[in-house]
Amino acid sequence: MSAVKRRPGRRPGSADTRGEILTAARRVFAEKGFDKATVRGIAREAKVDPALVHHYFDTKEGMFVAAMQLPITPQEIIPLLLEGPREEIGERLVRMILRVTASPETREPMVALIRSAMTNDQALAMFREFISNALLFQVADRFQVPHLRIEAAFAQMFGVIMGRYVIKLEPLASASHDELVELLAPTVQRYFTG
């Protein structure tokens, strides 16, 4: 019987090792941000050899891009915002963001991206480009709202996400969705209706 030589870093028995690495990467990026996250730390979190991480991803940047699959795409967001009366867009937007950020599975990729954008110029450029071109300006142009107004609406909700999930300000962090909708929707609505 000849000995079968295993390739370094391979782990037997897992059908979705790449997916497990991405899940671990999302957790590590969310916790540490881009700069402080390491391939070794992600491998440790995924319980795999670092060589296996390099097998699937050439660079930490490549892993970050793959891991930051956002829970909702502009193609999903824009129709949600366009449905219904323009006078209710503030409420629809606030409810959608609160819903998407409510569970750790959908919140962690966004928090990881925010943290990384705060500490890494490359991540910041990627985040800014995605937010501006793929989302904000698309919504602004469809609603015929000046880009400054749509960026102000985004800044409002970005601040809420930072305060609620990153800084964990109380009572903001534990406020109910209905409380936050009542508080925030009229302000966000003003950005769309003047």
Salt bridges, closest charged atoms under 4 A:
GLU20 OE1 - ARG11 NH2 2.25
GLU45 OE2 - ARG27 NE 2.81
GLU91 OE2 - ARG95 NE 3.03
ASP141 OD1 - HIS147 NE2 3.01
ASP178 OD1 - ARG95 NH1 3.18
